[in-house]
């Protein structure tokens, strides 16, 4: 008597299910203890594969995969839409999400570096959890973000829905975050005033584009969410807590999310989210850029008041020079530094209605950048509040 097994495959959602099929006597192997053990191992492996397939199909459906597939199929611009990645592709890209590929970690989850089969480098965001009631919103946000095309916004390439919590796949940005370049001692010398001004301008352009064309409120603008390329081009990232405000509305009521120090105090008190909440966070980012001080820290004089109040009081008392970063004082021109400080102060007004729009901020920073390029940098510092 002979027993034999052969295998065939059929691809579903990028998964490979396994099916045993019949075979002839000539294909088989003899019976006996060794053959029985081998057969048992093969059958166990096959059952495990089937369970994996069923599990992935279940997660795919639960995570809104069928909805997303339908939307992608009906899209008039499929080339710009998000791609649905198979779990096995991302597992291979990250060596099964090995810890050596971790490039970021926080309360939201973990970000892994990966290399796809075509050698494209990607960043894969693996969230800790997602509320099942938010699946439809998650799918809508994937569609929205995949349609956002701006040189200063990190590109969402797609997602994977075959895992317990959905995975997001972004373009990989190589030169770490602005936080790293501002606060790591070995990097601060490369952050000239002009470079800081460029970073501020590009970030403002990204936010103005989001607010005006997609109605997306980021909700977590901070230096650790602003990535840089090797050429110091800004890529705004991490839309994990972003929200969409319908075109016929000016605000939405939400549970408060954000980062201490950057979060809009008006939103923090009321739970009412508007585009002016991003303006406040951007203002704190500007303060961080020109002072080199951490927005939320336990050292320095600002810890007693908070950096926002410390900055405003220093500006009003004519003491701005005392809190500026040395590189800013060295490279900047007094009028330009005063001007960018005034923009920051306007952005962090306690009342949202008194803050400018990101479009207005963008235009002011573009004008400032043009003026700086035309001027001769390196003038001696002379402080006068404009």
C-alpha positions, 0 to 999 in steps of 0.5 A: 500500500502507498500513500501520496500527497501533492499540492496545488495553489490558488491565490486569494487576497494575496494568500496561498491556500493549500489543497491536497489532490489525488496522485498515482501509485508511482508518485507515492512513498512507502508506509512505515513509521517514518512515512507516517511521521512525515505524513502527519507533519505535512497534514499539520502544516496544511491545517495550519496554513488553512487556519492562517488563510481563514484568519486572514480572510476573516480579518480582511472582511472585518477590516473593511477589505471588501468595501475598499476593493469595491471603491478601488474597482469603481475609482476613475483614477485607479493609478492614484489610489491606495494599493491593498498589500497581502500580509505575506508581502509585508512580512517578507519586506520586514523579515516578519516585522523583526525588531531590527527594522523598527524605525519608530515607536510610541503610544500609537504603535510601531513603524517598521522599515521594509523593502518590497520585492521591487526594492522600493523602501517603505515605512509600515505603520502597525497600530496597537489597536483599532475600534471596530466602529471606526473601520468605515472611517479608517477606509475613508481616510485611506482613500482620502490620503491616497488621493493627497498629492503634495511634495511636502506630505508623505505619500500613502502607498496602501494598506494591509487588511489581513492582520488583526489591526490594519497596516498602513504603508507609506513612502520611506523618508530617509533623514529622520525627523525635525525633532532629531535635527533640532535637539540632537547636539551633533545635528544642530550645526546643520540647522541654519536659520535659512534651513529652519525657515525653509522647513517652516515654509514647506510645512505651512504649504503642506498644511495649507494644502490639506486644509483647502483641498482635502479638509483634513485636520492633522491634529498632531503637528509636531517636530517628531511628525515632520520627516526630512529627506536627505536634501532636507525636504519636508514630509509631513507624516503620521495621520493616525488621528487626523480627521476630515471636516465636511465641506459644509462644516467649519468644525466637528466635535471629537474626543480630544487627541494630540500631544501635550505642549502642541495641542490647541488649548481651546480644543483641549477645553471644548473638544471642538476641532477646527483648522485653527487647532492645526494653526496653534500646533504649527505655531508651537512648532515655529517656536521650537524651530527658532528657540531650539527648546523642547515644547514639553520638557522638565528642564529650563525656565520655561518648564514653570510656565510652559513654552508657549507662555514663556515665549510670549512673555519673552517677546513682550518684554523685549527678551527674545534674544535670550531664548533664541537658539545660538544658530538662529542668532548666528545666521539670522537677520534681526528683522527676519527673526522678529518677523517669524517670531511675530508669526509664531505669536499670532499662531498661538493666540488662545482664541482660535478666531484670532489666529491666521489661517494656514494659507495666510501663514504660508504666504507670510513665510514665503515672503520672508524666505524671499526677503532672506534670500535677497538679503546678506545673512550674517548681520550683527544682531540688533533687536527691535520688535516689529 
